Amino acid sequence: MVDIDVTLDCKGLSCPMPIVKLNSTVKKMEIGQILEMFGTDPGSKKDVVLWCKRKGNELLETSEEGGIFRFIIQRKK
Amino acid sequence: MSEKGMFSEVYEVLFGDSWKMWIGAIILSFFSICLFIIISPWGASGGVLNWGDNVIKPLVNETATEITKNRYAMLNIMIVIGALSSALMAKQFAVRIPPLGELVKGLIGGVLIGVGAIIGSSCTLGGFYSGWPAMSVGAFIFTIGLVIGTFVAVLYLMWEADKYPGISAGATKTFLGAANWQPIAGVIMFIVGLGFLFLFPTGPADILEGSMVMMGFTFFGLLIGFVLQRSRFCIVRALREPFMTGETSAAKAVMVGILFGLFGFVTIKLFGVFFPLSFTGTGTTGYAQSMFVFGNVWISGILGGIIFGIGMTIAGGCVVGSLWRAGEGQVKLWFSIIGMVIAMPLTNSFKTQFLEWTSGKANITDAIFLPDIFSDLLDGNLLFSYLGAVLFVLVALAIWYVIIKWNEKSGKLSRM
């Protein structure tokens, strides 16, 4: 179990808002801090993976329960 | 392999993960060519205008064309049903209510889409995805407008998320999601969709009344909605991502679709199709040739494109993108559609008056068929005129490709 520094709730949001908010939130975090993000847009799953790759941040964990996605992301850069 | 194993394998292929967007694009272009063979290619804004007419016109004691007599209005309804059944089958349906600020953005985005679509006589299909293969000069102008509008709106969204994160935060609600009854409900929904085909009689006399055409559009609409949801086909994404993450897969998918469509559209426009009702001309002046060459050169195209581009990026979907996401249960896009339905008929009546007022002034709403330009240069040689137009489209695709690949590496255009 990792320690969560920041939680971002993107439930109910449609593309591209989850990624825009993710980008904005992580930008304000310290390097090394860990973000927990929730979302319900089926498109988010791939988007978050691509965004992390692109920005050089690490996607530590992805899970889905009852149509709600949960991502754990660590700011690396 | 047991029967159960085979079934779940097929299910996994179709519904396990989203399809690659370029696979969706090829199938969609194929369906668009099928629609063109019936009578005219895939478009969206005209159908929503008809929905709007049916809402607004009765209020001022005017009559609108019935939805069951407008092929694009019917096509759009079927796209929603197709996407709904696909989302259900994949257990991806849920009523997703975003924060209030997002609903307002959906509505405003929809209004801008509606205004832009009417001013520019196009949407992302007629002015881009179908318009490029149709070799319409106005489509290239409208597309430039789309790119400018998208860039402006991306800057806005990022500024909003930084300065006013509260707009996209707050109480949300998601219900009916990921339930086990969904796949069965999806199959039922698909069958209900097929039932709509029986709205249209198909006796010998009815064929002449265009009833068969309505049936064709109804059928392909259902399939198009299904493929859109499965492949999450999104033209906004194709234009937006270079300005956000720099990612290029959606843009490449749209390119593949346009390229695929180009083969079919050029063949139909150059050689014609045996359908005596729809093809009355030859060369570059006939019915098929003028199809999807809209009057948007150049002021109306650029202005409409910019407004449309801003709207679709804020709403999170163009006309078609809003339709399939609405079917998936994304409530923001329901509001986007409401915005279009209100804005389109109103803008349309203003536009009619405006054009009467400016009649005679050139360069506002000209319709120009690209091969006609080359025909003037090449002494009317039909084949070479088409080849010139095709080369123009290919060069446009190549330029777009080079720019996004350069940006993918350099990140020069990416704001994230």
Interface residues (C-beta under 8 A of the other chain):
Chain A: D9 K11 G12 L13 S14 C15 P16 M17 I19 V20 K21 N23 S24 K27 T40 D41 P42 G43 K46 L50 W51 R54 K55 G66 G67 I68
Chain B: S18 K91 Q92 A94 R96 I97 P98 P99 E102 L157 M158 A161 D162 P165 S168 A169 T172 K173 T174 G177 A178 R232 C234 R237 R240 M244 T245 G246 E247 T313 G316 G317 R325 E328 Q330 V331 K332 L333 M416
